[in-house]
Amino acid sequence: MKETETDIATPEQLLQTLEAQLAAQRSQHAKSGRNRAIILVAGILFIVVAASGALLVLDQMLMDMRPGDRPSTSASTQSNGK
């Protein structure tokens, strides 16, 4: 039976391999950080726009509820006319 020779890496080779792996992880982390920032800004912008829209709708509903701005109805004109 033949003995298989194992490649024993030197400490310098292990260090180079480790540095290459760390560089790859840093580049992936930087990309995900940019994506995270874009998602965060888009989320905040969506919340601000949705809140503005809700305030506009609420303001319109409140304007519709004001008694002075309502047009006179037929029931109120009949009671006032008598």
N, CA, C and O atoms as a printed pandas DataFrame, in Angstrom:
     atom_number atom_name residue_name chain_id  residue_number  x_coord  y_coord  z_coord
0              1         N          MET        A               1    0.845   -1.166    0.000
1              2        CA          MET        A               1    0.000    0.000    0.000
2              3         C          MET        A               1    0.895    1.235    0.000
3              4         O          MET        A               1    1.856    1.325    0.764
4              5         N          LYS        A               2    0.559    2.185   -0.874
5              6        CA          LYS        A               2    1.362    3.401   -0.965
6              7         C          LYS        A               2    0.895    4.402    0.078
7              8         O          LYS        A               2   -0.298    4.534    0.350
8              9         N          GLU        A               3    1.822    5.075    0.631
9             10        CA          GLU        A               3    1.487    6.136    1.573
10            11         C          GLU        A               3    1.211    7.409    0.795
11            12         O          GLU        A               3    1.946    7.754   -0.130
12            13         N          THR        A               4    0.157    8.099    1.170
13            14        CA          THR        A               4   -0.159    9.355    0.494
14            15         C          THR        A               4    0.609   10.476    1.176
15            16         O          THR        A               4    0.653   10.578    2.402
16            17         N          GLU        A               5    1.193   11.286    0.364
17            18        CA          GLU        A               5    1.945   12.410    0.909
18            19         C          GLU        A               5    0.996   13.574    1.134
19            20         O          GLU        A               5    0.201   13.921    0.260
20            21         N          THR        A               6    1.083   14.157    2.281
21            22        CA          THR        A               6    0.246   15.311    2.579
22            23         C          THR        A               6    1.050   16.568    2.369
23            24         O          THR        A               6    2.242   16.632    2.670
24            25         N          ASP        A               7    0.376   17.554    1.850
25            26        CA          ASP        A               7    1.025   18.844    1.637
26            27         C          ASP        A               7    0.960   19.614    2.943
27            28         O          ASP        A               7   -0.114   20.059    3.349
28            29         N          ILE        A               8    2.056   19.769    3.579
29            30        CA          ILE        A               8    2.092   20.525    4.815
30            31         C          ILE        A               8    2.375   21.978    4.447
31            32         O          ILE        A               8    3.397   22.301    3.841
32            33         N          ALA        A               9    1.435   22.843    4.834
33            34        CA          ALA        A               9    1.583   24.255    4.490
34            35         C          ALA        A               9    2.496   24.927    5.504
35            36         O          ALA        A               9    2.474   24.627    6.698
36            37         N          THR        A              10    3.275   25.821    4.997
37            38        CA          THR        A              10    4.162   26.583    5.867
38            39         C          THR        A              10    3.358   27.683    6.530
39            40         O          THR        A              10    2.286   28.043    6.042
40            41         N          PRO        A              11    3.846   28.218    7.620
41            42        CA          PRO        A              11    3.123   29.311    8.276
42            43         C          PRO        A              11    2.897   30.511    7.357
43            44         O          PRO        A              11    1.875   31.189    7.467
44            45         N          GLU        A              12    3.827   30.777    6.464
45            46        CA          GLU        A              12    3.662   31.903    5.532
46            47         C          GLU        A              12    2.503   31.652    4.567
47            48         O          GLU        A              12    1.737   32.561    4.249
48            49         N          GLN        A              13    2.388   30.404    4.109
49            50        CA          GLN        A              13    1.292   30.066    3.200
50            51         C          GLN        A              13   -0.049   30.142    3.926
51            52         O          GLN        A              13   -1.039   30.609    3.362
52            53         N          LEU        A              14   -0.080   29.687    5.165
53            54        CA          LEU        A              14   -1.317   29.781    5.946
54            55         C          LEU        A              14   -1.705   31.229    6.183
55            56         O          LEU        A              14   -2.885   31.576    6.132
56            57         N          LEU        A              15   -0.718   32.072    6.441
57            58        CA          LEU        A              15   -0.979   33.491    6.655
58            59         C          LEU        A              15   -1.528   34.148    5.389
59            60         O          LEU        A              15   -2.454   34.956    5.455
60            61         N          GLN        A              16   -0.959   33.803    4.250
61            62        CA          GLN        A              16   -1.446   34.356    2.982
62            63         C          GLN        A              16   -2.878   33.894    2.703
63            64         O          GLN        A              16   -3.704   34.676    2.233
64            65         N          THR        A              17   -3.165   32.638    2.988
65            66        CA          THR        A              17   -4.514   32.122    2.786
66            67         C          THR        A              17   -5.510   32.835    3.692
67            68         O          THR        A              17   -6.606   33.200    3.266
68            69         N          LEU        A              18   -5.114   33.028    4.947
69            70        CA          LEU        A              18   -5.974   33.722    5.894
70            71         C          LEU        A              18   -6.222   35.163    5.465
71            72         O          LEU        A              18   -7.351   35.645    5.555
72            73         N          GLU        A              19   -5.188   35.855    5.001
73            74        CA          GLU        A              19   -5.338   37.239    4.538
74            75         C          GLU        A              19   -6.260   37.311    3.326
75            76         O          GLU        A              19   -7.053   38.244    3.207
76            77         N          ALA        A              20   -6.162   36.337    2.428
77            78        CA          ALA        A              20   -7.034   36.319    1.247
78            79         C          ALA        A              20   -8.491   36.112    1.664
79            80         O          ALA        A              20   -9.395   36.751    1.125
80            81         N          GLN        A              21   -8.710   35.215    2.627
81            82        CA          GLN        A              21  -10.073   34.982    3.101
82            83         C          GLN        A              21  -10.634   36.209    3.813
83            84         O          GLN        A              21  -11.806   36.541    3.639
84            85         N          LEU        A              22   -9.815   36.880    4.605
85            86        CA          LEU        A              22  -10.265   38.095    5.288
86            87         C          LEU        A              22  -10.587   39.203    4.293
87            88         O          LEU        A              22  -11.560   39.934    4.476
88            89         N          ALA        A              23   -9.789   39.334    3.252
89            90        CA          ALA        A              23  -10.052   40.349    2.226
90            91         C          ALA        A              23  -11.371   40.064    1.514
91            92         O          ALA        A              23  -12.124   40.990    1.211
92            93         N          ALA        A              24  -11.652   38.799    1.248
93            94        CA          ALA        A              24  -12.914   38.437    0.588
94            95         C          ALA        A              24  -14.099   38.750    1.498
95            96         O          ALA        A              24  -15.121   39.255    1.033
96            97         N          GLN        A              25  -13.970   38.458    2.781
97            98        CA          GLN        A              25  -15.054   38.753    3.716
98            99         C          GLN        A              25  -15.271   40.253    3.862
99           100         O          GLN        A              25  -16.411   40.708    3.966
100          101         N          ARG        A              26  -14.189   41.023    3.870
101          102        CA          ARG        A              26  -14.323   42.490    3.967
102          103         C          ARG        A              26  -15.049   43.052    2.757
103          104         O          ARG        A              26  -15.892   43.937    2.900
104          105         N          SER        A              27  -14.738   42.556    1.577
105          106        CA          SER        A              27  -15.408   43.076    0.380
106          107         C          SER        A              27  -16.892   42.715    0.386
107          108         O          SER        A              27  -17.727   43.519   -0.028
108          109         N          GLN        A              28  -17.224   41.512    0.852
109          110        CA          GLN        A              28  -18.638   41.125    0.935
110          111         C          GLN        A              28  -19.361   41.958    1.987
111          112         O          GLN        A              28  -20.513   42.344    1.790
112          113         N          HIS        A              29  -18.697   42.235    3.090
113          114        CA          HIS        A              29  -19.312   43.027    4.154
114          115         C          HIS        A              29  -19.530   44.468    3.698
115          116         O          HIS        A              29  -20.545   45.074    4.042
116          117         N          ALA        A              30  -18.603   45.017    2.936
117          118        CA          ALA        A              30  -18.762   46.385    2.441
118          119         C          ALA        A              30  -19.953   46.484    1.494
119          120         O          ALA        A              30  -20.699   47.463    1.531
120          121         N          LYS        A              31  -20.132   45.477    0.649
121          122        CA          LYS        A              31  -21.269   45.483   -0.277
122          123         C          LYS        A              31  -22.588   45.392    0.482
123          124         O          LYS        A              31  -23.543   46.099    0.162
124          125         N          SER        A              32  -22.637   44.530    1.478
125          126        CA          SER        A              32  -23.881   44.393    2.234
126          127         C          SER        A              32  -24.153   45.637    3.064
127          128         O          SER        A              32  -25.313   45.967    3.307
128          129         N          GLY        A              33  -23.115   46.333    3.502
129          130        CA          GLY        A              33  -23.294   47.580    4.243
130          131         C          GLY        A              33  -23.913   48.664    3.384
131          132         O          GLY        A              33  -24.766   49.420    3.851
132          133         N          ARG        A              34  -23.485   48.745    2.120
133          134        CA          ARG        A              34  -24.068   49.729    1.201
134          135         C          ARG        A              34  -25.529   49.406    0.937
135          136         O          ARG        A              34  -26.374   50.301    0.920
136          137         N          ASN        A              35  -25.827   48.126    0.731
137          138        CA          ASN        A              35  -27.214   47.725    0.492
138          139         C          ASN        A              35  -28.081   48.025    1.709
139          140         O          ASN        A              35  -29.227   48.453    1.572
140          141         N          ARG        A              36  -27.539   47.802    2.882
141          142        CA          ARG        A              36  -28.287   48.056    4.115
142          143         C          ARG        A              36  -28.591   49.541    4.247
143          144         O          ARG        A              36  -29.688   49.914    4.663
144          145         N          ALA        A              37  -27.637   50.387    3.899
145          146        CA          ALA        A              37  -27.853   51.828    3.987
146          147         C          ALA        A              37  -28.921   52.280    2.994
147          148         O          ALA        A              37  -29.754   53.126    3.319
148          149         N          ILE        A              38  -28.902   51.729    1.807
149          150        CA          ILE        A              38  -29.903   52.092    0.793
150          151         C          ILE        A              38  -31.292   51.670    1.259
151          152         O          ILE        A              38  -32.253   52.425    1.116
152          153         N          ILE        A              39  -31.400   50.475    1.812
153          154        CA          ILE        A              39  -32.695   49.996    2.303
154          155         C          ILE        A              39  -33.183   50.856    3.457
155          156         O          ILE        A              39  -34.375   51.151    3.549
156          157         N          LEU        A              40  -32.271   51.263    4.342
157          158        CA          LEU        A              40  -32.644   52.099    5.486
158          159         C          LEU        A              40  -33.158   53.459    5.018
159          160         O          LEU        A              40  -34.183   53.931    5.511
160          161         N          VAL        A              41  -32.469   54.089    4.082
161          162        CA          VAL        A              41  -32.900   55.399    3.575
162          163         C          VAL        A              41  -34.242   55.276    2.860
163          164         O          VAL        A              41  -35.118   56.122    3.036
164          165         N          ALA        A              42  -34.406   54.233    2.058
165          166        CA          ALA        A              42  -35.679   54.038    1.352
166          167         C          ALA        A              42  -36.821   53.801    2.339
167          168         O          ALA        A              42  -37.930   54.292    2.129
168          169         N          GLY        A              43  -36.564   53.067    3.394
169          170        CA          GLY        A              43  -37.595   52.819    4.403
170          171         C          GLY        A              43  -38.015   54.087    5.120
171          172         O          GLY        A              43  -39.203   54.323    5.339
172          173         N          ILE        A              44  -37.034   54.905    5.486
173          174        CA          ILE        A              44  -37.346   56.170    6.161
174          175         C          ILE        A              44  -38.111   57.098    5.225
175          176         O          ILE        A              44  -39.059   57.761    5.645
176          177         N          LEU        A              45  -37.706   57.145    3.967
177          178        CA          LEU        A              45  -38.407   57.984    2.986
178          179         C          LEU        A              45  -39.847   57.511    2.812
179          180         O          LEU        A              45  -40.759   58.332    2.719
180          181         N          PHE        A              46  -40.061   56.205    2.767
181          182        CA          PHE        A              46  -41.417   55.672    2.640
182          183         C          PHE        A              46  -42.264   56.052    3.847
183          184         O          PHE        A              46  -43.427   56.425    3.692
184          185         N          ILE        A              47  -41.703   55.962    5.034
185          186        CA          ILE        A              47  -42.444   56.307    6.250
186          187         C          ILE        A              47  -42.830   57.781    6.237
187          188         O          ILE        A              47  -43.954   58.129    6.598
188          189         N          VAL        A              48  -41.913   58.647    5.824
189          190        CA          VAL        A              48  -42.207   60.081    5.787
190          191         C          VAL        A              48  -43.308   60.381    4.770
191          192         O          VAL        A              48  -44.215   61.163    5.057
192          193         N          VAL        A              49  -43.239   59.776    3.600
193          194        CA          VAL        A              49  -44.251   60.011    2.568
194          195         C          VAL        A              49  -45.610   59.467    3.025
195          196         O          VAL        A              49  -46.634   60.118    2.821
196          197         N          ALA        A              50  -45.626   58.293    3.634
197          198        CA          ALA        A              50  -46.888   57.719    4.106
198          199         C          ALA        A              50  -47.493   58.573    5.222
199          200         O          ALA        A              50  -48.707   58.772    5.261
200          201         N          ALA        A              51  -46.654   59.076    6.126
201          202        CA          ALA        A              51  -47.171   59.928    7.201
202          203         C          ALA        A              51  -47.714   61.240    6.634
203          204         O          ALA        A              51  -48.737   61.740    7.103
204          205         N          SER        A              52  -47.043   61.796    5.639
205          206        CA          SER        A              52  -47.539   63.028    5.012
206          207         C          SER        A              52  -48.886   62.793    4.337
207          208         O          SER        A              52  -49.797   63.614    4.450
208          209         N          GLY        A              53  -49.006   61.682    3.643
209          210        CA          GLY        A              53  -50.274   61.353    3.001
210          211         C          GLY        A              53  -51.392   61.159    4.015
211          212         O          GLY        A              53  -52.522   61.592    3.792
212          213         N          ALA        A              54  -51.077   60.509    5.126
213          214        CA          ALA        A              54  -52.085   60.298    6.168
214          215         C          ALA        A              54  -52.511   61.630    6.787
215          216         O          ALA        A              54  -53.686   61.821    7.099
216          217         N          LEU        A              55  -51.567   62.545    6.965
217          218        CA          LEU        A              55  -51.924   63.861    7.502
218          219         C          LEU        A              55  -52.806   64.646    6.538
219          220         O          LEU        A              55  -53.729   65.343    6.958
220          221         N          LEU        A              56  -52.519   64.531    5.249
221          222        CA          LEU        A              56  -53.363   65.217    4.265
222          223         C          LEU        A              56  -54.785   64.657    4.272
223          224         O          LEU        A              56  -55.755   65.411    4.202
224          225         N          VAL        A              57  -54.900   63.343    4.355
225          226        CA          VAL        A              57  -56.229   62.720    4.401
226          227         C          VAL        A              57  -56.958   63.136    5.673
227          228         O          VAL        A              57  -58.145   63.460    5.626
228          229         N          LEU        A              58  -56.268   63.132    6.797
229          230        CA          LEU        A              58  -56.885   63.545    8.063
230          231         C          LEU        A              58  -57.318   65.001    8.007
231          232         O          LEU        A              58  -58.399   65.342    8.489
232          233         N          ASP        A              59  -56.498   65.860    7.430
233          234        CA          ASP        A              59  -56.865   67.266    7.313
234          235         C          ASP        A              59  -58.109   67.438    6.449
235          236         O          ASP        A              59  -58.983   68.242    6.773
236          237         N          GLN        A              60  -58.192   66.698    5.367
237          238        CA          GLN        A              60  -59.362   66.780    4.493
238          239         C          GLN        A              60  -60.610   66.286    5.224
239          240         O          GLN        A              60  -61.685   66.869    5.080
240          241         N          MET        A              61  -60.474   65.222    6.001
241          242        CA          MET        A              61  -61.620   64.716    6.757
242          243         C          MET        A              61  -62.068   65.732    7.801
243          244         O          MET        A              61  -63.268   65.914    8.008
244          245         N          LEU        A              62  -61.139   66.385    8.449
245          246        CA          LEU        A              62  -61.497   67.389    9.445
246          247         C          LEU        A              62  -62.157   68.603    8.800
247          248         O          LEU        A              62  -63.070   69.194    9.377
248          249         N          MET        A              63  -61.702   68.974    7.614
249          250        CA          MET        A              63  -62.327   70.090    6.906
250          251         C          MET        A              63  -63.755   69.738    6.513
251          252         O          MET        A              63  -64.635   70.599    6.534
252          253         N          ASP        A              64  -63.988   68.492    6.160
253          254        CA          ASP        A              64  -65.338   68.061    5.793
254          255         C          ASP        A              64  -66.275   68.047    6.997
255          256         O          ASP        A              64  -67.489   68.160    6.829
256          257         N          MET        A              65  -65.743   67.914    8.190
257          258        CA          MET        A              65  -66.572   67.835    9.391
258          259         C          MET        A              65  -66.927   69.206    9.967
259          260         O          MET        A              65  -67.776   69.290   10.855
260          261         N          ARG        A              66  -66.310   70.263    9.494
261          262        CA          ARG        A              66  -66.602   71.596   10.038
262          263         C          ARG        A              66  -68.041   71.982    9.700
263          264         O          ARG        A              66  -68.459   71.845    8.550
264          265         N          PRO        A              67  -68.808   72.464   10.687
265          266        CA          PRO        A              67  -70.222   72.766   10.419
266          267         C          PRO        A              67  -70.416   74.014    9.559
267          268         O          PRO        A              67  -71.400   74.073    8.822
268          269         N          GLY        A              68  -69.557   74.988    9.610
269          270        CA          GLY        A              68  -69.735   76.215    8.840
270          271         C          GLY        A              68  -69.527   76.015    7.354
271          272         O          GLY        A              68  -70.065   76.780    6.553
272          273         N          ASP        A              69  -68.762   75.007    6.961
273          274        CA          ASP        A              69  -68.450   74.789    5.554
274          275         C          ASP        A              69  -69.451   73.889    4.854
275          276         O          ASP        A              69  -69.396   73.737    3.634
276          277         N          ARG        A              70  -70.368   73.288    5.608
277          278        CA          ARG        A              70  -71.316   72.361    5.002
278          279         C          ARG        A              70  -72.375   73.122    4.219
279          280         O          ARG        A              70  -72.852   74.164    4.669
280          281         N          PRO        A              71  -72.739   72.621    3.077
281          282        CA          PRO        A              71  -73.859   73.246    2.352
282          283         C          PRO        A              71  -75.160   72.936    3.078
283          284         O          PRO        A              71  -75.285   71.909    3.745
284          285         N          SER        A              72  -76.098   73.813    2.944
285          286        CA          SER        A              72  -77.367   73.620    3.653
286          287         C          SER        A              72  -78.122   72.454    3.029
287          288         O          SER        A              72  -78.143   72.290    1.809
288          289         N          THR        A              73  -78.740   71.649    3.884
289          290        CA          THR        A              73  -79.507   70.506    3.409
290          291         C          THR        A              73  -80.971   70.911    3.246
291          292         O          THR        A              73  -81.375   71.987    3.688
292          293         N          SER        A              74  -81.728   70.084    2.637
293          294        CA          SER        A              74  -83.143   70.403    2.404
294          295         C          SER        A              74  -83.907   70.433    3.711
295          296         O          SER        A              74  -84.855   71.207    3.843
296          297         N          ALA        A              75  -83.529   69.621    4.675
297          298        CA          ALA        A              75  -84.239   69.611    5.974
298          299         C          ALA        A              75  -83.993   70.906    6.728
299          300         O          ALA        A              75  -84.908   71.438    7.356
300          301         N          SER        A              76  -82.805   71.405    6.679
301          302        CA          SER        A              76  -82.520   72.640    7.416
302          303         C          SER        A              76  -83.157   73.847    6.726
303          304         O          SER        A              76  -83.535   74.803    7.403
304          305         N          THR        A              77  -83.284   73.829    5.418
305          306        CA          THR        A              77  -83.930   74.956    4.715
306          307         C          THR        A              77  -85.418   74.944    4.964
307          308         O          THR        A              77  -86.044   76.001    5.038
308          309         N          GLN        A              78  -85.999   73.754    5.094
309          310        CA          GLN        A              78  -87.446   73.711    5.368
310          311         C          GLN        A              78  -87.746   74.204    6.762
311          312         O          GLN        A              78  -88.739   74.905    6.956
312          313         N          SER        A              79  -86.909   73.859    7.765
313          314        CA          SER        A              79  -87.176   74.293    9.106
314          315         C          SER        A              79  -86.899   75.790    9.256
315          316         O          SER        A              79  -87.559   76.468   10.044
316          317         N          ASN        A              80  -85.938   76.298    8.514
317          318        CA          ASN        A              80  -85.639   77.729    8.596
318          319         C          ASN        A              80  -86.677   78.560    7.839
319          320         O          ASN        A              80  -86.902   79.719    8.189
320          321         N          GLY        A              81  -87.297   78.008    6.836
321          322        CA          GLY        A              81  -88.250   78.744    6.033
322          323         C          GLY        A              81  -89.591   78.916    6.688
323          324         O          GLY        A              81  -90.342   79.798    6.270
324          325         N          LYS        A              82  -89.945   78.145    7.677
325          326        CA          LYS        A              82  -91.264   78.221    8.312
326          327         C          LYS        A              82  -91.337   79.257    9.349
327          328         O          LYS        A              82  -92.385   79.437    9.970
